[in-house]
Amino acid sequence: MSTVETTVSDAIAQLLLAEFEIQAPVTRRFLERLPADRLTWKPHARSMTAGQLAYHLATIPGGVVQAAGKNPAPAPDFTHFPQPESVAEVLALFDQSVATVRAKLPKFDDAAMHETWRVETDGKVVFAAPRVGFLRDILLNHWYQHRGQFSVYLRMLDVPVPASWGPSADEPCPS
């Protein structure tokens, strides 16, 4: 297979990876802002703690890409989000998650991206979609949604919110 054919056959994964590579450092800046003494703070009794949300934000990318490699995949457990011990733990999890995406995402060729991907519970399909749709919606969109949620936590903790797609009220766009 020629280089051109290889590039064309994995175009979807490369597009997703390119966007991920732009957004990963932005997300890391958000996680780095979490005050070490506020890991157990939460804005409401039914909310996750700041540490739990940071943990989730750190582990979404790697967990999603690993799940996308299984077909069918088991339904995730959304009833328990671990409470990290430190911001350093969250950042280490994030770095591991980023490395997982970089290692696994490029292995999905376009045929795999168009394949119907399923989540099953007790042998019953509870979700089915093209793998690319799952990755777009959860690897990226879900991740961004939680980053936005985390920005509200930072604001409520009176921590400067990093710029993301544009400037925040606290800082200009990164150069």
C-alpha positions in Angstrom: 0.0 0.0 0.0 1.4 3.4 -0.9 1.8 6.3 1.5 -1.2 8.1 -0.1 -3.4 5.0 0.3 -2.4 4.7 3.9 -3.2 8.3 4.6 -6.5 8.1 2.9 -7.5 4.9 4.6 -7.0 6.4 8.1 -8.3 9.9 7.4 -11.0 9.9 10.0 -8.7 8.8 12.8 -6.2 11.4 11.8 -8.8 14.2 11.8 -10.0 13.2 15.2 -6.4 12.9 16.5 -5.5 16.4 15.1 -8.4 18.0 17.0 -7.5 16.0 20.1 -3.9 17.2 19.9 -5.1 20.8 19.9 -7.5 20.3 22.8 -5.3 18.1 25.1 -3.0 20.9 26.2 -6.0 23.2 26.8 -7.6 20.6 29.0 -4.3 20.1 30.9 -4.2 23.8 31.7 -7.7 23.5 33.3 -6.6 20.5 35.4 -3.4 22.2 36.5 -5.6 25.0 38.0 -7.4 22.8 40.5 -6.3 23.9 44.0 -4.8 21.0 45.9 -6.8 21.8 49.0 -10.2 21.8 47.1 -10.3 18.3 45.8 -13.3 17.4 47.9 -15.2 20.6 47.3 -18.5 20.4 45.4 -21.0 23.1 44.4 -24.0 21.0 45.4 -24.8 17.9 47.4 -25.6 15.9 44.2 -22.6 17.2 42.3 -19.3 15.4 41.9 -16.4 16.8 43.9 -13.9 18.9 42.1 -11.4 16.0 42.3 -13.9 13.5 40.9 -14.7 15.8 38.0 -11.0 16.4 37.4 -10.5 12.6 37.5 -13.3 12.1 35.0 -12.0 14.8 32.7 -8.5 13.3 32.9 -9.6 9.8 32.0 -12.3 10.3 29.4 -10.0 10.3 26.3 -8.1 7.1 27.1 -11.2 5.3 28.5 -13.2 6.1 25.4 -10.6 5.0 22.9 -10.1 1.8 24.8 -13.9 1.2 24.8 -14.0 1.9 21.1 -11.6 -1.0 20.5 -14.1 -3.4 22.0 -17.1 -4.4 20.0 -19.4 -4.9 21.8 -18.2 -3.0 24.8 -19.6 -3.3 28.2 -21.7 -0.4 29.5 -19.6 1.9 31.7 -20.3 2.4 35.4 -21.4 6.0 35.9 -22.4 5.4 39.5 -18.9 5.8 41.0 -16.2 8.4 40.2 -13.0 7.9 42.1 -11.8 10.6 44.4 -8.1 11.4 43.6 -5.6 12.0 46.4 -3.8 14.8 44.6 -3.7 17.1 41.6 -0.4 15.2 40.7 -2.5 12.0 40.5 -5.0 13.7 38.2 -2.2 15.0 35.9 -0.5 11.6 35.8 -3.8 10.0 34.8 -4.3 12.7 32.2 -0.9 12.1 30.7 -1.5 8.3 30.6 -4.9 8.9 29.0 -3.4 11.2 26.3 -0.7 8.5 25.6 -3.5 5.9 25.2 -5.3 8.0 22.6 -2.1 8.7 20.7 -1.3 4.9 20.6 -4.7 3.5 19.9 -6.7 6.1 17.9 -4.5 6.0 14.7 -5.1 2.2 14.5 -8.7 2.6 13.5 -8.9 2.7 9.7 -11.9 4.3 8.0 -13.7 0.9 7.6 -13.5 0.4 11.4 -14.7 4.0 11.9 -17.8 3.3 9.9 -18.5 0.0 11.6 -21.5 -0.1 13.9 -20.1 0.0 17.4 -22.2 -1.4 20.3 -22.6 -1.2 24.0 -24.2 -4.1 25.7 -25.5 -4.8 29.2 -26.5 -8.4 30.1 -26.3 -9.4 26.4 -28.7 -6.6 25.3 -27.6 -3.8 23.0 -28.2 -0.5 24.8 -26.4 1.7 22.3 -25.3 1.3 18.7 -23.7 3.8 16.4 -20.9 4.1 13.9 -17.6 4.1 15.8 -16.8 7.5 14.4 -20.0 9.0 15.9 -19.2 7.5 19.3 -15.7 8.9 19.2 -16.8 12.3 18.0 -19.6 12.5 20.6 -17.9 11.1 23.6 -14.1 11.4 23.1 -14.5 15.0 22.1 -17.9 16.6 22.7 -18.5 14.9 26.0 -15.0 15.8 27.0 -15.5 19.4 26.1 -18.8 19.5 28.0 -17.1 18.3 31.2 -14.3 20.8 30.6 -16.9 23.6 30.5 -18.5 22.1 33.7 -15.0 22.2 35.3 -14.6 25.8 34.3 -17.6 26.6 36.4 -16.1 24.8 39.3 -12.9 26.9 38.9 -14.9 30.1 38.7 -16.8 29.2 41.9 -13.5 28.5 43.6 -12.3 32.0 42.5 -9.6 30.4 40.4 -8.7 32.1 37.1 -10.3 30.2 34.2 -7.9 29.4 31.3 -8.6 30.5 27.8 -9.8 27.8 25.5 -11.3 28.5 22.1 -11.1 32.2 22.8 -10.1 34.3 25.7 -11.7 33.8 29.1 -12.6 36.6 31.5 -9.3 35.9 33.2 -6.8 35.5 30.3 -6.3 36.1 26.6 -5.9 33.4 24.1 -2.7 31.4 24.4 -0.1 32.3 21.8 
